[in-house]
C-alpha cells in the first residue's frame, strides 16, 4: 500500500518520534511510506529526504531499508494561532500531496490543522482509508489557551471530531482508550498501542567517557532530567537532594523555563546545575549516559495519566537507574518489570529515593541492566511492528 503519515510537530520534536517509528514499521511491513512533518530549518520551502534511522537522511534510498520518504513542510506560520500546526504553506503542501497523490491510506498523528484540514478537504473525493493516532489528551489538560474557555471548547471539538473519520484509532494509554470509547468510537476500532523504545538509537554508554565528552566532573554524583513542564518540582526535589548529598550535580537536557530558573536562584542551586540545553541527536545518548540516576517527576493528574512520557523510555533504554512517580502507564511498567523506582509524591520522599540510589552503585547497575533488557525484549519499536501493521486490512 502507498501510505502518507501526517505529523503536526517540527522534525525531531514531540509527536514526531511516534510518527517516525510508526512509519518505519509500516515500511518494514512492505508498504511505501511518505511522512510529512514541519521543518526546523526551512520557513518557506518544503524539503525532501529519505530516512531509515533516527540520525541521518539521504537524497535517495541506498542499501537495505526500511526507508521512509520524508517531507519537511515550510515552518512559516506554524504558531500563527493558539496551539500549533497552523503553517499555511505547510497545510497547502499537504493538501496538494493528497489531492494529486495516489495514497491508499493516511495516518494522522493528532488533530491539529496541518493534520486534519488536508484530510477534511481531500478524503471525500480521494477515498483513501484514514487512521488516527491519539497520544495526548490536549483538550483534557495539555492545552489551556491562557484560560480562554471558547478556544478550549473549539480545541476539544476538533480533537475528538477527527477520530470519527478513522477506520482505526490507536491510543497510547488506557486513559485515552476509555476517552475514545466514551465519545462513541466503537470498541473494535480502538487499538491500545503504547510508545516504544528506540533501542537501535539510544545505546548504553560508559559513564566516565560520556562525562568527558560533555566536560563534566567524572566522579561527582550526577542526576539527569530532560525538560518537563515548568520544572519547578525538579528544582525543589534537587534542593532536598543537596541537603543529603551536597556534592551532587544536576544536568538538565533541554530548555529550563524561567520560573524554574527563578526558583533555582531563590534556593541557591545555580552552582550545582548544569544547563546543557538542547543537544544534537548524536549527543543525546551521551548526555543520558552521564547520569548516575535519571528522574522524571509526574503529577497524578489527567495530563500525565493520559500520555506516555517518551523521555522515561529513553532513560530505561540508555540503561540508567530511573526514579519517577506511580502515575498512569509508567506505574504499570515499573511495577510489572522492576525497571526502576516509583517514589511517593512528596518532594522529600522523591529526593530520599534518589539519594538512596546515589549511595548504592550495585543497585543502580542492576536497575540499569534490567531496564535495558526489558526495553530490548518487550518495548522495542520493532516489537510493536506487527500491531502497527495490523491496523491495516489484511
N, C-alpha and C positions, 0 to 999 in steps of 0.2 A: 504494500500500500504506500501511497505518497501522503506524507503527514506533515502538517505545519504546526509547530508549537509556538504559542504566543505568550511571552513573559512580560510583565509590566515594569520590572525594575531595571536599573542600569546593569550592564555586564559585570559579573562577579559579585553582585551585592544582593542580599536578601533572598527573594524567591528564585533568583537566577540559579542558585545552587540546585534546588529541587527540579527546576525546569530542565537544566542541562543534564542531570543524571537520568531523569525520566526519558529525555530524548535519546540519550546514548543507549539506554536499554532497549528502546524501541528500534534503534538502528541495529543493535546486536541481534535482535529477533528477525532481521532481514528486511526491514522497512526503509524506504528512502525518506529521511527526516530532515526538514529545514526548521531551524529555530530562530525566532525573531525576538530580539531584546533591545534595550536602549544603549546607545554608545556612550562611553565615558570620555571620548576624545573628539568626536565629530558632532558639531552642532547643527550643520545644515545638509550634510550628505550621508547617505547610507554607506556602510562598509560591509564587504562580503569576505568571508574566510571559511575554512573547514577546521573542525576540531574533533579530536578523539580523546584528549586528555585535558585535565583541568588547566594545566600550564601549556601554553603554546598554541599557535594557529598555523595553517598552511594555506597557500594560494589554491591548491587543489589536493585531493586525496592522494597520498603517497604511502604505499605499504599497507599492511593489514589494518583493518578498522577495529571497531565500528566508528565510522565517520559521521559527523553531524554538520550539515551546511548551516553556517551562522550568518544571520543578517543583523547588523547593529544599526538600528534606526536613528535618525537625527535627534539629538537631545534637546534642541531648542524648544522651549515652552513646556518641558516635562512637568514643571510645577507651576504652571500658569495660574491654576485654581487650587483650592484646598485639596490635599492629598497629592497624588502623583499620577503619571500616565497620561498627561494632557497634551503632549507634544503634537501639534497639528501636522508637521511634516512626517513624523513617525507614524501617526494614525493613517495618513494618506498613503504612505508606502505599504502599510499592511492591507489596506483596502484594495490597493492595486494588485498586490500579491495574490489575494484571494479571488478577486474578480477575474483576473487574467490567467491565474494558475489553474492547475487541474489536480486539486488535492482531494483525496478520498476521506480524510479525517483531519480534524483540527482539535488540538489540545489547548485549552485556555487556562493559564496559571493565574488565578484570581479573576477579578471582575472590572478592573479599572478601565477607563475609556480606550486605551490602546489595546486592550484585550476584547472588551465587549462590543464596542462600536463596529469594528470590522466584521464581527460575526453577525450582528443585527442587520448590517447593511448588505451582506452578501449571501447568507445561508439560504434565504428564501428562493434564490434562483440557481445557486451552485449545487445545492442538495448534498453537501458533504455531511458526514456524521460529526457531531460535536461532543467533546468530552471535557468536563470541567474539573479542575483541581482546586480544593478548598483547604488551605494550610494555615490560615489565621482568621480569627473572628474579628475583623476590623470594626464593624459596627457594634460588636459586643462590648469592646472596651479599647481596642488599639487606637482607633481614630476618634478624636474629640472635637476637632474643628473649633477650638477656643470656646467651647460651650454653646456654639450656635445649634440650637435644637433642630431647626429646619434642615440645616446641612446634614446633621446626623441622621435624620429620618430619610432624606434622599439617598444618602450613602447606604443605609440599611436596605432600602428598596432595591438598589442596583446590585448590591452584594448577593442578595437572595434570588433576584429575578433571573439572572443568567443561568442558574443551576437547573431551572425547569426546561431549558433548551437542550440539555445534555442527555446523551444516551446513557452515560455513567457519570457519577460524581465521586471522585476519590477524595478522601478526607485524611488528614494527618493525625487526628486524635479522636478519642471516644466522645469528647465533648462536641466536636463538630459533627460526628456521626449522629448523635442524638439531635443536634440542631437541624441537620438535613432532614431527618425523619419527622421532626416536629413541624416543619414548614410544609410537609406534604410530599417530599421526594419518596417514591416507592422504595421499600427495603431492597428489592432486587437490583436497584440502580446505584446503591450506595456501597462503595468499596473502601474499607478501612485499610490505609496504606501509609504506615509511618515513614518518617525520614530514614535515610540510610547513612552508612559510614563510608567516607572516601578513602578506603584503605590503600589504594594504589597511589594516592597523592600524599596523604599525611602518613609518614613513616616514623617510628620511634628513632630519636637521635640521641647521641651521647651528650649528657648534660654539660660537662665541662667544655666540650667543643662548641656547643651551642652558645654558652655564655661568652666564650672568647669571640665568637662571630659577632655577637651583639654588644661586646665590650662591657660586660657585666662582671662583677666580682665572682670568682669561681667557687668561693667557699661560704657564702652567706646564705642563710635560709631564705628561699625566694618563693613568693606566691605569684601566680599569674591569673589574670582575668582578661576577658575580651569585653569591649564596650557593651553595656547592657542597661538600657533605661537611663535614669538620671544619675545612677552610680553613687548616690549619697549613702545607701546602705553599705556598699562595699567599703566606703571610707570609714564609716562607724565601726564596721567589723575589723578593719585593719587597725584602727585605733585600739581596739580591745586586744588584738594580737600583740601589738607593741608593748602592752603592759606586761605580757608574759614572756615574749621573745623580742627584746628591744633591738636586736641586731638584724631583724627581718627586713627584707626588701619587698616592694610590691610593684611588679611590672604590669602595666596596663597597655593592652594592644587596642588600637583604635582611638577614636575621639573621646576625650574626657569632657563631659558637659560642664559649663561654667558653674552651676550650682554645686557640683562635686568638688571643683577646684576651690571654691569659696569655703566649703566645709573643711577641706584638707588644710587650708591656711589657718582656719579657726582652731583646728585640732593639732596644729603644728606637725603635720605629716610630710611636708614637701620634701625634706631631705631624705626621706625613705621611699619616695615614689620614683619610679622610672616610667615616664610617659613616652612610650615607644611610637605612638601614633599609628596611622595605617601603614602596614608593612606590605611589601610585594608578595605575590603568590609564592615566589621562590623562598622568601624568608619566613613566611608564616609558620611552617612546621618547625623551623629552628627556634622561633620565638616561643612556641609552646614547649619545646624541649628544655627551655631554661627553667621550667617550674620544678620545684620540689612538690608543690601541691597547686592544683588549679581550683578555682572557686567560681561558682555562679549562683548567687542567692536568687531564689524565686519567691514570689508572693502568692499566697493561696487565694488568688482572685481569678476572675474569668479569663483575663489575658494569658496568664501563664498556664492555666489548665487547658486552654484551647489549642495552644501552639506546641510545636516540638522544637525546643531550643537547639539548633544545629551546633552551636558552639560547644555544648556539653558532649555531643558525639565526637566533635573534633578533639576534645581533651582525652576522651577514652581511646580514640583511635591512635593518638600520639603516645599512648601507654603511660599516661600521667595519673597519679592519685588525684581524685576529684571529690570535692565537697559541694553539695547542693542541698536543697530542701525537698521534702516529700510532697511534691505537687504534680498532679496530672500524670502524663505519660512517663515522665522521668522517675517518679516514685515506683511505678510498676517494674521498670527495667532494673533499677538498683536493688529492689527487694528480691527479685527473682534470680538475679545473677551474681550479686555481690561485687559489682564492678567499682563501687565507690562508697562514700559515706553520706548518709542522709542526716542532716543536722536538724535540731529543733529550730523554731523560727526566731528566737531572740538573738540579738547580736552577740551577746555573751556566750550563748551555747554554740553558735556557729564558730566563733573565734576559738573556743575551747577545743572543738574538733580539729580545726586547722592546726593549732599548736600541738595537739597530741600526735598528729601525723608528722609535723616538722621534727619531732623528737624520736620518731620511730622509722628509721630508714628501711628496715626489713619489711615492715608492713606496707610502706609506700611502694616498694618494689613488687610485692605480692599483688597489691591492688592494680598497679600499672600493667603487670603481665596478664592478670585476669581480664582487665578491660580490653587490652589489645586482642587477646584470644577470642573473646566474645564478639567483638566488632568484626573480626575476620570471619568467624564461623556463622554468625547469625544476623549481622546487621550490614554487611557489605551491600552496596547498591546492586551488585550482580546477583545477590540472593533475592532481591526484590524484583529482578528482571522478569521472571515468569508471571508474577502477579501483575506487573505493569503491562506487559504484552497481552495478558489475559483480559484486559479491559476491552480489547478489540474483538470483534466476532471471529470465530474460528474460520 
